Amino acid sequence: MFPVTVSHVCRAWRYAALHTPTLWRRITLDAGSLLMWNYRIHRAKACTLDIQLCPQSAMSHLGYYNHVQLCMHVAIPYIHRWRSLEVRFNGYAPFLWNAALSACCGHSPTIEAPALRELTLVYPENDDTKEFALFNGFAPRLRRVTIQGIRLAWSPSVFQNLTFLDYTHHGFTRGAQAASEVLYMLQVSAGLEELRLAFPWKGDSASRYALSASFSRSVILPRLKKLALYIDGADVPPALTYTLPHLSLPVLRSLYLVSPAAPRHSQHPEVFPHLRNVLKSFPRLPALSSLHLAHAWLDERFLASLLATLAFPGKPHLTLTLEGPQVTHPFLCHALRHAGRRLRALALVRSEKLTAEAILDVINRLSGVYLQSIPPGAVPAISALYIRDCKHVDWRSLQWIAAVGILLKVWEGGREVDMRHARASKKARFR
C-alpha cells in the first residue's frame, strides 16, 4: 500500500471506500487513536489484517512499556486474522518484547495464527535473553521472516515453510554455540529460497578463528538461490566461520558479501583482517552466477582466491559487483588477473578512485587485446559493464565500447542514464 491523504470526497467515493474491506486492513497502531483502529478493524470485516507497531521512544521506560502493551491489546483478539505482523523498536526500554509478545505465547488455540504470512520483529538494543515460543506453535502459512534482537523458539510447525529469512543473531551466544543455533534453524527452514544472515561483532579474539570439527550436522538448502552475509564490525565473527562449512548450497545463484561503509574517521580497518578464514570455510558453489562484494570484504587476495575456487562451466557466466572506495586500478588488475574466462559482466558501485581510462585498461587486460583495435568477429572478455555513482568516471568516453559488443549501463544519483540522449566525448584510452 502507498500513503494517500484525502481531504474531501464525493458521496459515491465515500460509499465505495466504506464498503471495500481491503482498504482498511492495514492497522498501524498508535496509542493516541485506539478507537480509530478499532473502527478500521470493524470496517475490514473478514479481511486478513496487516498489523504494524513502530512506536517512538521519546518517553520514560515505564511509559514506553505501557504504550506497547496497550497497542497490542487492540490487535491480540484478532490474531487469527493477522496476515502480517511488524514490530520495530527504536530506543531502549527493558522487557519490551515481553510487553509486545507475551499475549502471543502460551498453549491455547486462541493465539494460533493460521493466516500469518509475514513476520518482522526488530529491536537492536534488546538485552532480554528470554526465549519466546509464538502462536501455540501454529502458523502454517508463514513464508517471510525478519528477525533482529530477539530469541525465538524455532518450532518446525511455525518456521518450516519459510522461503525468505533475514536473520540477525541475537548475540547472547557466540562462536560454536551461536553457529549451532543457526544451523538448527536452517535445518528446520530447509525450504528457504533467500537468506540474509548476520552475526553481531562481539570483539572475539583472533585465536578463536579455528574451523570447528565438532559439528556432525550438515545442512542442505536445496532451494536457496540468494545468500547475503552481512557484517557490521571490525572483523568477521567466528560464528560465521563455524557455520559456513556445514552448509550445502547446490543451486545458489547469488552471493552478497556486505558490510556498511566505514565512517571517515573510523578506527576499523579498511578490510576484514581474517578473510582467509572465511575463504577456507566456504562450501562449494557450483551454480553461482552473481557475486557482490562491498566495502570491508574488498581484499584483492581474498577476491582473487574466491574467484579461483568457483566452478567454470566453459563459458563466461559470472556477474561481479564491487562496491566501495577500495576498488582502484591496481586492485582490479590484481584481483581479476585470472578471472577473464569466468566474467560475463562487471559492475562498479561508488568506486570513487576509478577513472574511465583505468576501467578500459582492466577490460583490455581481461580480453588480452586492445579493444580499440579488436579484430572483426573477436569477442571481448565481458559482455556488459555497469557503472553506478562513480563520480570520477567519465562514462561518456566509454560509449564507443558498445560497438565492440559490450553493453554499457550507467546510474547517476540513483537513476539510470538514458544512453540514447547522452552525448559522447573523446574516447577513453589508457596511457
Secondary structure, DSSP 8 states (H G I E B T S, - for coil): ------S---HHHHHHHHT-GGGG-EEE--GGGHHHHHHHHHHTTTS-EEEEE-----S-HHHHHHHHHHHHHHHGGGGGGEEEEEEE--S--TTHHHHHHGGGBSS-GGG--TT--EEEEE-TT-----EE-BGGG--TT--EEEEES-EE---HHHHTT-SEEEEE--SSS-HHHHHHHHHHHHHHTTT-SEEEEE-------GGG----------EE-TT--EEEEE--SSS--HHHHHHGGGEE-TT--EEEEE-----TT--S-SS-TTHHHHHHH----TT--EEEEEGGG--HHHHHHHHHHS---SS--EEEEEESTT--HHHHHHHTTT-TTTEEEEEEES-TT--HHHHHHHHHHHHTS-GGG--TT---S-SEEEEES-TT--GGGGGGGGGGT-EEEEEETTEE--GGG----S-----
